[in-house]
C-alpha cells in the first residue's frame, strides 16, 4: 500500500486500505494502538479527500473512528 501511495499519492483506495491495515495492526497488538489508530484516521481522511464519493474511504474512516472509541462520529 505504501508503494502504491508512493507511485500515486492521490490513490484513494490505497489510502483506505492503509487505514484498514493500521487499525488491524493496532487491534492485534502488532503496533502501538494510539499511534496506529491516529494514523488510520489520518489515512482514511486522506482517502476521502482524494475521492469524496468512495464508499471504501468512508468505510475505512468509520472503522477507524469506531475502533478508536469515537462511536458517534464513526457511525455518522
C-alpha positions in Angstrom: 0.0 0.0 0.0 2.8 2.4 0.8 4.5 1.6 -2.5 1.2 2.3 -4.3 0.9 5.6 -2.5 4.5 6.5 -3.3 3.7 6.0 -7.0 0.4 7.8 -6.9 -0.2 9.9 -3.8 -3.8 10.6 -4.9 -4.7 6.9 -5.0 -7.7 6.9 -2.6 -8.1 3.1 -2.4 -4.5 2.7 -1.3 -5.1 5.2 1.5 -8.3 3.5 2.5 -6.5 0.1 2.6 -3.7 1.6 4.6 -6.2 2.9 7.1 -7.8 -0.5 7.5 -4.4 -2.2 7.8 -3.3 0.2 10.5 -6.4 -0.5 12.5 -5.8 -4.2 12.3 -2.1 -3.8 13.3 -3.3 -2.0 16.4 -6.2 -4.4 17.1 -3.9 -7.4 17.1 -1.2 -5.8 19.1 1.4 -5.6 16.3 2.0 -1.9 16.9 1.2 0.8 19.4 -2.6 1.3 19.2 -2.6 5.0 19.9 -0.2 5.7 17.1 -1.9 3.3 14.6 -5.4 4.5 15.3 -4.3 8.1 14.8 -2.6 7.2 11.6 -5.6 5.2 10.4 -7.9 8.1 10.9 -5.5 10.4 9.0 -5.1 7.9 6.1 -8.9 7.5 5.9 -9.4 11.2 5.8 -6.8 11.5 3.1 -8.6 8.8 1.1 -11.8 10.8 1.3 -10.0 14.0 0.3 -9.0 12.3 -3.0 -12.2 10.5 -3.6 -15.1 12.0 -1.6 -17.6 9.6 -3.2 -15.6 6.5 -2.4 -17.5 4.0 -0.2 -14.3 2.3 0.7 -12.8 5.6 2.0 -15.9 6.3 4.1 -16.0 2.8 5.5 -12.3 3.0 6.4 -12.9 6.3 8.3 -15.9 4.8 10.1 -14.0 1.7 11.0 -11.0 3.7 12.2 -13.1 6.1 14.3 -15.2 3.4 15.9 -12.2 1.3 16.8 -10.6 4.5 18.3 -13.6 5.0 20.5 -15.2 7.8 18.6 -18.6 6.0 18.2 -20.8 9.0 17.4 -18.5 10.3 14.7 -17.7 6.8 13.3 -21.3 5.8 13.0 -22.5 9.0 11.3 
